[in-house]
Amino acid sequence: MPTRALRTAASGMYAQQLNIQVIANNIANINTTSFKKSRTEFKDLMYQKLSANPQNIDMPGVVENANDTIQVGSGVKPSSTQKSFEQGVLRQTGHQLDVAIHGDGFFQVRKPDGTFAYTRDGSFKISADGSLVTSDGYIVEPGFTITDTTLSISISKDGVVSVKEAGGDKVELGTFQIAKFMNPAGLSAVGDNLYEETEASGAPIIGDPAHDGFGDLNQGFLEASNVDIVEEMIDMIAAQRAYEINSKTVKTVEDMLTIANNLKRG
């Protein structure tokens, strides 16, 4: 039936529309610190068995024998978006509170309601009370307090945080602990460069940087977005062409219906 082809083409247009939205978000965040690109995944829709006999072509479900049937699909649907946690390039900033993770792991941050979120964005700040926080004011775990007599801060690759005080003393404040997940692609992106644990991601595995498969820390660096602009442009062109071809399918079906109507009038 022509209407089946119209619905199938419409599903293709809708799928490519969502695909373009995902690509547009990737491109928009090309300069976002530690941003991880997404890709759209698709699934074909259910199939229907139809009779191959031209006399029964408009009668779904009519099956005379096993050799007289064909399977006709009903289109496509977007099934999910998948995050790619491929390592981004480390860019030197020279700022002592900028910290990048090279390898697996996320910084843990504590939100005002006491729950935890996870981020790769290490552009940290010092709050009014001296706490080490994210740009949005979330406390970085396990919690570090800087005093007004601190002259400089040092963060080693294995996460040890030390400060040099005005009197010349060097004081160790503690050690960063970072989290990794069995399935990081299952994390829920909630905006502000933050992720939250889900059933799909599994519970966080907490460990020390540069040990047991956890990434090491690099002070004075930030991780860039892992978006490849050339790859995104190619994907965008492919999605545009797919949308265009699906729209031409709609026009073709419309022309076929017009021809059929003219035959009936004749």
Beta strands, then each sheet from edge to edge (+ up, - down):
strand 1: 38-44
strand 2: 47-51
strand 3: 69-73
strand 4: 76-83
strand 5: 90-92
strand 6: 99-102
strand 7: 106-110
strand 8: 116-119
strand 9: 125-126
strand 10: 132-133
strand 11: 139-140
strand 12: 150-155
strand 13: 160-165
strand 14: 170-175
strand 15: 178-180
strand 16: 188-191
strand 17: 194-196
strand 18: 205-207
strand 19: 216-219
strand 20: 221-223
sheet 1: 1+ 4-
sheet 2: 2+ 3-
sheet 3: 5+ 20-
sheet 4: 6+ 19-
sheet 5: 8+ 7- 11+
sheet 6: 8+ 7- 15+ 18-
sheet 7: 9+ 10-
sheet 8: 12+ 13- 14+
sheet 9: 16+ 17-
end
